[in-house]
Amino acid sequence: MKYTIEQIDEAIKRASKIYAGRPLTNYMIGKLSTLKDLRNRAANEDKDLSPRQIDYLNSLMNNFSKEELDKQANWVTEWRTNQGLRERADIVSKYYIAQRGWFMDIARKVCDHLNGMGSKEYVPDFHMFHRMILNEYAEKVWKSHKSAHRWKAGELVCCRSGAKFDGWTYQIRAEGININKDPCMVIESGSKPISNAAKHDEKRGGCRWVSVNPIGTTYIFHVMEKDLKTYRQPKKRSKK
């Protein structure tokens, strides 16, 4: 869509009125103002913005549309009262903290706030927050969290080949324990925050962590839900 200078000015006014003072929004308003000036200059020279500049302008105009700003205007109330949203924020923020990569700053602030360690008045930035919780990785994490637990405490399992572990060390392996064949008892499903964004499988489960104990040992380690399978006792060979 080709926006007029007047339409861009209206978007800047809407955003400035509602969100003045928020660093990320101020940055986006500044970019929008720059693009407006570039478009104005290009129009005087009978030119237009580059394709990438046009795409960025369209994205910013969508963010600052009346419909979008109406949602954002109610954001404080939504954040403080929507328990489902806050649950998702807690699960996804812990995932990103474990990843030590993207969204670390907002993830830590959200997690601290939800766990009573941050300011009670804290409200995450609307745009950055939704970028964090509404993406393909966050969706995989959330689906695994909300799915039914695949394993129950007390069940006997063993690990699939190529399984992802936490707490399974070389020293333990050197003792001759074979977790791909030997029985392990499930201790707890959901034993620690999800830290991998693996695709959920309806039969095998997803990236929820499960703590298990190899029978006859004192060791406990964590395995991704989808990497476990029911233990089957080997059939004894008949003697001829």
Long-range contacts (C-beta under 8 A, 24 or more apart in sequence): 1-58, 1-61, 3-57, 3-58, 3-61, 5-36, 5-39, 5-40, 7-61, 8-32, 8-35, 8-36, 8-39, 8-57, 8-61, 9-36, 11-60, 11-61, 11-64, 11-65, 12-36, 12-64, 14-64, 14-66, 14-69, 15-64, 15-69, 18-69, 18-72, 18-73, 19-72, 22-125, 23-125, 24-125, 24-127, 24-128, 25-125, 25-127, 28-60, 28-63, 28-64, 28-127, 31-56, 31-60, 32-57, 32-60, 32-61, 32-64, 35-60, 63-127, 71-126, 72-126, 75-123, 75-126, 76-123, 79-123, 79-124, 80-123, 86-114, 88-133, 88-142, 89-114, 89-124, 89-129, 89-133, 90-114, 90-115, 91-141, 91-142, 91-145, 91-193, 91-194, 92-132, 92-133, 92-138, 92-141, 92-142, 93-132, 94-193, 94-194, 94-195, 95-137, 95-138, 95-141, 95-193, 95-194, 95-195, 95-197, 96-132, 98-193, 98-194, 98-195, 99-195, 102-132, 103-128, 103-131, 103-132, 106-132, 107-132, 136-197, 137-197, 138-197, 140-197, 140-198, 140-199, 140-200, 140-206, 140-207, 141-194, 141-197, 141-207, 143-200, 143-206, 144-194, 144-198, 144-200, 144-205, 144-206, 144-207, 144-208, 144-225, 145-194, 145-208, 147-200, 147-205, 147-206, 147-208, 149-189, 149-190, 149-208, 149-225, 150-189, 150-204, 150-205, 150-208, 150-210, 150-225, 150-226, 150-228, 151-186, 151-189, 151-205, 151-210, 151-225, 151-228, 152-186, 152-189, 153-186, 153-187, 153-188, 153-189, 154-185, 154-186, 155-185, 155-186, 155-230, 156-183, 156-184, 156-185, 156-186, 156-215, 156-230, 156-231, 157-183, 157-184, 157-185, 157-186, 157-212, 157-228, 157-229, 157-230, 157-231, 158-182, 158-183, 158-184, 158-228, 158-229, 158-231, 159-184, 159-223, 159-227, 159-228, 159-229, 160-227, 160-228, 160-229, 162-227, 163-223, 163-224, 163-227, 163-228, 164-196, 164-198, 164-223, 164-224, 164-227, 165-221, 165-222, 165-223, 166-192, 166-209, 166-221, 166-222, 166-223, 167-219, 167-220, 167-221, 167-222, 168-221, 172-219, 172-221, 177-214, 177-217, 177-219, 179-214, 182-214, 182-215, 183-214, 183-215, 183-231, 183-233, 184-212, 184-213, 184-214, 184-215, 184-231, 185-212, 185-213, 185-215, 186-210, 186-211, 186-212, 186-228, 187-211, 187-212, 187-213, 187-220, 189-225, 191-222, 192-222, 196-224, 198-224, 198-226, 200-226, 201-226
